[in-house]
Amino acid sequence: MSTIRSWLLPAALMGLLLMLSACAPGDNGAAGGHSDQMAEADTEPDHAEADEPAAHASESAPDEHAAGESEEGHGEPGIGYIGLETREPVPAHELDAWQEKVAKEAYKKGVIDQGRLIFFALSFIVVFLAFLKIKKLEPFSRILREAVDWHTLGTISGLMLVGLIIPSGIIITFFYMPTSAGVYQSVEYMATRPVLAFFRNLHNWSSEIFIWLMILHAARTISTRSFLGNRKFIWLSGAVAAAIAWVAFLSGSFMRGDQEALEGFAHMMYSFTLVPLGKLISDFFTGELALIRLTTLHIIATVFIMAVFLALHILMRKVHVVVVKRWRKAVIYSTALTIFMVVQSIFMEAPFIRGLQSGPTVAGIEVTKPPWPIYFLIQGENWFGANAMVAILAIVFIPLIVFPYVIELLPLPAAKKLKVGEIAFYTCTILLLLISYIGAAGRIQAHIFM
């Protein structure tokens, strides 16, 4: 009975996640292997939607922050490419129909992302309740604690990285063209070849799950009160790995070379020009070498730096003991999660927005929504403007990295420090998810294009 019960919660969580994922918006296609005809059909304007109100165009109008920002990046819409400043003219009638279609699909995606963010919030609440030290709730907390071996989350994250993310990334890199003009065609080619599409899908979905697992692992660490004293450096190494994982995910989203990638890249580079020394970064990622440099950053972040920090994290004695003791369960959970990822990758295409017939991407418009791990950044931009994006990243990741060192400096008894740390972590996590949810549910706002 205890064995059956131990599988109920993880099975329920994965089932809920699969249902949310199965509702993915239509712009991403059906299965991983599209025919060339389907790929071409997706690029044709959907005239059936022309009768709908052009709400998306008005909703993506520049907000009040754009007026006060630099004129750099403004201009008439035209066919553009990541890293290049030149634009080619695009027929207005073709652009209008395509822009409305892309915006409509972005709002559909936002609805699905709202469900995902609710699921993630519920998973954090489950971890919190599982280790909650309230006597009256102890029977309920014990059921949640015994339903899953929460101490395996870190090991599962590592296995996902080594077993799914890196191998699938290596395979698709053989067919990836890291040039501004060639990136879209290479990704589109992969999306229309069943085997390559499967590995591209697997790389994307496992990367998203990896981000979620790392944060959930941090929540378990907080709830078991194992982040102060001699364990501070363990937290530090894991937090740095999490921050680098997010950078790897961000750079990977730019490497798709589709409309969403172009808009996200333009926003990020523009925000760097608004902070001291940031223009050096923006200039470095401008020009024909932009995609090559992004690819190099992505590989370094994923394979080298993050692997080093995870190795340091795992090989520390206290962590190593937990890994050795629980590795069998971690392998079982990872196998179940891998099966889930494989099924999802067979039937669900990773995000990829098909372009116009006259060109793959359009510079000068903002009609897409980002992947869910980036919503907090975009919603911060919605509130405070593009000049706040770099500051938002610092506000989120620096406190995460130094968190136990700050908590330990508090003039409180050890027990109260742990309690304050737990409350602070969960408050900030739920707040971040709430901000992300607002971004997913909100309208598309233009910031750098008029």
C-alpha positions in Angstrom: 0.0 0.0 0.0 2.8 2.4 0.8 4.4 1.7 -2.6 1.2 2.5 -4.4 0.7 5.6 -2.3 4.2 6.8 -3.1 3.4 6.8 -6.8 0.0 8.5 -6.6 1.2 12.1 -6.1 3.9 12.1 -8.8 1.6 10.4 -11.3 -1.1 13.0 -10.5 1.3 15.8 -11.0 2.6 14.5 -14.3 -0.9 13.8 -15.5 -1.9 17.4 -14.7 1.1 18.8 -16.5 0.4 16.6 -19.5 -3.1 17.8 -19.7 -2.0 21.4 -19.5 0.7 20.8 -22.2 -1.8 19.0 -24.5 -3.8 22.3 -24.8 -0.8 24.0 -26.5 -1.8 26.7 -29.0 -2.2 25.9 -32.7 0.7 28.0 -34.0 3.2 25.5 -32.9 1.8 22.8 -35.1 0.5 19.3 -34.2 3.2 16.7 -34.0 7.0 17.0 -34.2 7.2 15.8 -37.8 5.4 18.2 -40.1 5.3 17.7 -43.9 6.6 20.5 -46.1 3.0 21.3 -47.1 2.0 21.9 -43.6 5.0 24.1 -43.0 4.1 26.2 -46.0 0.5 26.3 -45.1 1.3 27.8 -41.7 3.0 30.7 -43.4 -0.1 31.7 -45.4 -2.2 34.4 -43.9 -5.4 33.2 -42.2 -8.0 35.3 -44.0 -10.8 33.6 -42.0 -9.6 35.6 -39.0 -9.9 39.0 -40.8 -13.5 39.5 -39.6 -12.4 39.5 -36.0 -11.8 42.9 -34.3 -8.2 44.0 -34.7 -7.8 44.1 -30.9 -4.3 42.6 -31.0 -2.9 45.5 -33.0 -4.3 48.1 -30.6 -3.2 46.1 -27.6 0.4 45.9 -28.8 0.6 49.7 -29.2 3.5 51.4 -27.4 3.0 52.0 -23.7 3.7 55.1 -21.8 7.3 54.0 -21.1 8.2 53.9 -24.8 7.8 57.7 -25.2 10.6 58.4 -22.7 13.0 55.8 -24.1 15.6 56.2 -26.8 14.6 56.3 -30.4 17.0 53.4 -31.2 15.2 50.4 -32.7 12.2 52.4 -33.8 11.1 52.5 -37.5 8.8 51.0 -40.0 8.2 47.2 -39.8 10.3 45.2 -42.3 11.8 41.8 -42.7 14.6 41.6 -40.2 17.1 39.1 -38.7 18.7 38.6 -35.3 21.9 40.6 -35.0 21.3 42.6 -38.2 20.0 46.2 -38.3 18.9 46.2 -42.0 15.3 45.7 -42.9 13.6 44.7 -46.1 10.1 46.0 -47.0 7.2 43.7 -46.4 3.7 44.0 -48.2 1.3 45.7 -45.8 -1.6 43.3 -46.6 0.5 40.3 -45.9 1.9 41.8 -42.7 -1.5 42.7 -41.3 -3.0 39.3 -41.7 0.1 37.5 -40.4 0.5 39.9 -37.4 -3.1 39.3 -36.3 -2.7 35.6 -36.6 0.6 35.6 -34.6 -0.9 37.8 -31.9 -4.0 35.6 -31.6 -1.9 32.5 -31.1 0.2 34.4 -28.6 -2.8 35.0 -26.5 -3.8 31.4 -26.7 -0.3 30.5 -25.6 -0.7 32.9 -22.7 -3.8 31.0 -21.5 -1.9 27.7 -21.5 1.0 29.3 -19.6 -1.4 30.6 -17.0 -2.4 27.0 -16.3 1.3 25.9 -16.2 2.1 28.7 -13.7 -0.8 27.7 -11.5 0.5 24.1 -11.6 3.9 25.2 -10.6 2.5 27.3 -7.7 0.5 24.3 -6.5 3.7 22.2 -6.6 5.5 24.7 -4.3 2.6 24.7 -2.0 2.7 20.9 -1.8 6.4 21.0 -0.8 5.7 23.7 1.8 2.8 21.7 3.3 4.8 18.4 3.3 7.4 19.8 5.7 5.1 22.2 7.6 5.7 22.0 11.3 2.1 22.5 12.6 0.9 19.7 15.0 -2.7 19.7 13.9 -1.7 19.4 10.2 1.0 16.7 10.8 -1.1 13.7 9.6 -1.7 15.6 6.3 1.9 16.7 6.0 3.1 13.2 6.7 1.0 11.9 3.7 2.6 14.5 1.4 6.1 13.7 2.7 5.7 10.0 2.2 4.0 10.4 -1.2 7.3 11.4 -2.9 10.9 11.2 -1.8 11.5 15.0 -2.1 15.2 14.7 -1.4 15.7 13.2 -4.9 14.7 16.4 -6.8 18.3 17.6 -7.1 19.5 14.2 -8.4 16.6 14.1 -10.9 17.6 17.5 -12.1 21.1 16.4 -12.7 20.0 13.2 -14.5 17.7 15.3 -16.7 20.6 17.6 -17.7 23.0 14.7 -18.4 20.5 12.2 -19.9 18.1 14.4 -21.9 19.1 18.1 -22.3 22.7 17.8 -23.3 22.4 14.7 -25.6 19.3 16.1 -27.5 21.1 19.5 -27.7 24.2 17.9 -29.3 22.1 16.1 -31.9 20.2 19.1 -33.1 23.4 21.2 -33.1 24.6 19.1 -36.0 21.8 20.5 -38.1 21.7 24.0 -36.7 22.9 27.0 -38.8 24.1 29.8 -36.4 23.8 32.7 -38.9 21.3 35.5 -38.9 20.0 34.6 -42.4 20.2 30.8 -42.0 19.0 30.1 -38.5 15.2 30.2 -39.3 15.6 27.8 -42.3 17.6 25.3 -40.2 15.1 25.2 -37.4 12.2 25.0 -39.8 14.1 22.1 -41.5 14.4 20.3 -38.2 10.7 20.9 -37.5 9.7 19.2 -40.7 11.8 16.0 -40.2 10.2 13.6 -37.7 13.4 12.4 -36.0 15.0 15.8 -35.8 11.7 17.3 -34.7 11.5 14.8 -31.9 15.0 15.7 -30.5 14.2 19.4 -30.8 11.0 19.0 -29.0 12.7 16.9 -26.3 15.4 19.5 -25.8 12.8 22.2 -25.3 10.4 20.4 -23.0 13.1 18.8 -20.9 14.8 22.3 -20.5 11.5 23.7 -19.2 11.0 20.9 -16.8 14.6 21.2 -15.6 14.0 24.9 -14.6 11.0 23.9 -12.6 12.8 21.0 -10.9 15.7 23.2 -9.8 13.4 25.7 -8.2 11.4 22.9 -6.6 14.6 21.4 -5.3 15.5 24.8 -3.7 12.0 24.8 -2.1 12.7 21.4 -0.5 16.0 22.6 0.7 14.4 25.6 2.4 11.6 23.5 3.9 14.0 21.0 5.4 15.9 23.9 6.9 19.2 22.8 5.3 20.5 26.0 3.9 22.4 27.7 6.8 25.7 27.0 8.6 28.0 24.6 6.7 25.5 24.2 3.9 25.6 27.9 2.7 28.2 27.1 0.0 26.1 24.2 -1.1 23.2 26.6 -1.6 25.5 29.1 -3.3 26.7 26.6 -5.9 23.2 25.4 -6.6 21.9 28.9 -6.9 24.6 29.9 -9.3 23.8 26.8 -11.4 20.1 27.8 -11.4 21.0 31.4 -12.6 23.2 30.0 -15.4 20.5 27.6 -16.3 18.1 30.5 -16.8 20.7 32.3 -19.0 21.1 29.1 -21.0 17.3 28.9 -21.4 17.1 32.5 -22.5 19.9 32.2 -25.1 18.3 29.0 -26.3 15.0 30.8 -26.9 16.8 33.4 -29.0 18.5 30.6 -31.0 15.2 29.5 -32.5 15.4 32.4 -34.9 11.6 32.9 -35.2 9.5 35.9 -34.5 9.4 35.4 -30.8 13.2 35.0 -30.7 13.7 38.2 -32.7 11.5 40.2 -30.5 13.0 38.8 -27.3 16.5 39.3 -28.6 15.8 42.9 -29.6 14.3 43.7 -26.1 17.3 42.2 -24.3 19.9 44.0 -26.4 18.0 47.3 -26.3 17.8 47.1 -22.5 21.6 46.6 -22.3 22.1 49.8 -24.1 20.3 51.7 -21.3 22.6 50.7 -18.5 26.3 51.6 -17.9 28.7 49.4 -19.9 25.7 47.5 -21.3 26.3 48.7 -24.8 29.5 46.6 -24.8 27.3 43.5 -24.5 24.8 44.7 -27.0 27.5 45.5 -29.6 29.2 42.1 -29.0 25.9 40.4 -30.0 25.3 42.6 -33.0 26.3 41.6 -36.6 26.8 38.4 -38.5 28.5 36.7 -35.6 25.5 37.3 -33.2 24.1 33.7 -33.6 27.5 32.1 -33.4 28.2 34.0 -30.1 24.7 33.2 -28.8 25.3 29.5 -29.6 28.7 29.6 -27.9 27.2 31.2 -24.8 24.5 28.6 -24.7 26.9 25.7 -24.9 29.3 27.2 -22.4 26.4 27.9 -19.9 24.8 24.5 -20.4 27.7 22.1 -20.7 30.7 23.7 -18.9 29.8 26.2 -16.2 26.5 24.7 -15.1 28.0 21.2 -15.1 30.9 22.4 -13.0 28.7 24.0 -10.4 26.4 21.0 -10.3 29.4 18.7 -9.9 30.6 20.9 -7.0 27.1 20.8 -5.5 26.7 17.0 -5.8 30.3 16.1 -4.7 30.0 18.0 -1.4 29.9 15.4 1.4 26.5 16.1 2.8 24.9 16.2 -0.7 26.9 13.1 -1.8 25.5 11.1 1.1 22.0 11.9 0.1 22.6 11.1 -3.6 24.2 7.7 -2.8 21.4 6.8 -0.4 18.5 7.7 -2.7 19.9 7.2 -6.2 17.7 4.2 -6.9 14.5 6.2 -6.3 15.9 9.1 -8.3 16.5 6.8 -11.3 13.0 5.5 -11.0 11.5 8.9 -10.9 13.8 10.1 -13.7 12.8 7.1 -15.9 9.1 7.9 -15.4 9.7 11.6 -16.2 11.7 10.6 -19.3 8.8 8.5 -20.6 6.6 11.5 -20.0 9.0 13.7 -21.9 9.3 11.3 -24.8 5.5 11.0 -25.2 5.2 14.8 -25.1 8.0 15.2 -27.6 6.3 12.8 -30.0 2.9 14.5 -30.0 3.8 18.2 -29.2 5.9 20.5 -31.2 8.3 22.8 -29.4 7.4 26.5 -29.9 8.3 27.8 -33.4 6.4 30.6 -35.2 6.2 30.2 -39.0 7.1 33.4 -40.8 5.7 35.3 -43.8 6.1 34.1 -47.4 8.3 37.1 -48.0 10.5 36.5 -45.0 10.8 34.6 -41.7 10.7 37.4 -39.2 9.6 41.0 -39.0 11.5 43.7 -37.1 9.7 46.7 -35.8 6.6 44.9 -34.3 5.9 43.2 -30.9 3.2 40.6 -31.2 4.4 37.5 -29.3 4.6 36.3 -25.7 7.8 34.7 -24.2 8.3 31.2 -22.7 6.9 30.9 -19.2 10.3 31.2 -17.4 10.7 34.7 -18.9 7.3 36.2 -18.1 8.5 37.8 -14.8 11.1 39.8 -16.8 8.5 40.9 -19.5 5.9 41.9 -16.9 8.6 44.0 -15.1 9.2 45.7 -18.5 5.5 46.3 -18.8 5.4 48.1 -15.5 8.8 49.9 -15.5 10.0 50.0 -19.1 12.8 48.4 -21.0 15.4 50.3 -19.0 14.5 48.3 -15.9 15.0 44.8 -17.4 18.7 44.4 -16.4 17.9 45.7 -12.9 15.1 43.2 -12.6 17.5 40.4 -13.4 19.8 41.6 -10.7 16.9 42.0 -8.2 15.8 38.4 -8.8 19.1 36.4 -9.0 21.5 38.2 -6.7 19.3 37.8 -3.6 18.8 34.1 -4.6 22.5 33.5 -4.7 23.4 35.3 -1.4 20.2 34.3 0.4 21.6 32.1 3.2 24.4 34.6 3.9 21.9 37.4 4.4 19.6 35.3 6.6 22.5 34.2 8.8 23.4 37.9 9.5 20.0 38.5 11.0 20.2 39.2 14.8 17.9 36.3 15.6 18.1 32.9 17.2 19.0 30.1 14.8 15.5 28.6 14.8 13.9 32.0 14.0 16.5 32.6 11.2 15.4 29.3 9.6 11.7 30.3 9.9 12.3 33.8 8.5 14.3 32.3 5.6 11.5 29.9 4.8 8.8 32.6 4.9 10.9 34.9 2.8 11.7 32.3 0.1 8.2 31.1 -0.4 6.8 34.6 -0.3 9.3 35.7 -3.0 8.7 32.6 -5.1 4.9 32.9 -5.1 5.3 36.6 -5.8 7.5 35.8 -8.8 4.9 33.3 -10.1 2.1 35.8 -9.6 4.0 38.4 -11.6 4.6 35.8 -14.3 0.9 34.9 -14.2 0.0 38.6 -14.7 2.4 38.7 -17.7 0.8 35.6 -19.2 -2.7 36.9 -18.7 -2.0 40.5 -19.7 -2.0 42.2 -23.1 1.0 42.4 -25.4 2.6 45.8 -24.9 5.1 47.4 -27.2 8.1 49.1 -25.6 10.9 49.6 -28.2 9.0 49.9 -31.4 6.6 52.7 -32.4 
